[in-house]
Amino acid sequence: MALEKEERIIIPDENGEEHLFEVLFTFDVEQTGHSYIAVIPAEQKEGEEVEVFAFRYEEKGNEEDDLALFQIESDEEWEMVEEMLNTLTDEDLT
């Protein structure tokens, strides 16, 4: 998986198929030391409801574009990501 210059990321699914996503935002939480990334499928059709995916991530090795993604499993983490998404969405609307 690699971050590309256009703020896109390729994520393999559980079957090993690769999917292209656009990065909405990344953010760090100082209290936990974790980093998060929110993405949407790059192949969204116009007028289609946008499905947002979020992951906790860690940079691997020395390569800036080499990331390890982890599922968000706790309700607390989901609430924090949703709050950040809502905050950024509200800022975009004003």
Secondary structure, DSSP 8 states (H G I E B T S, - for coil): -BEETTTEEEEE-TTS-EEEEEEEEEEEETTTTEEEEEEEETT--TTS----EEEEEEE-SS-TTBEEEE---SHHHHHHHHHHHHHHHHHHH-
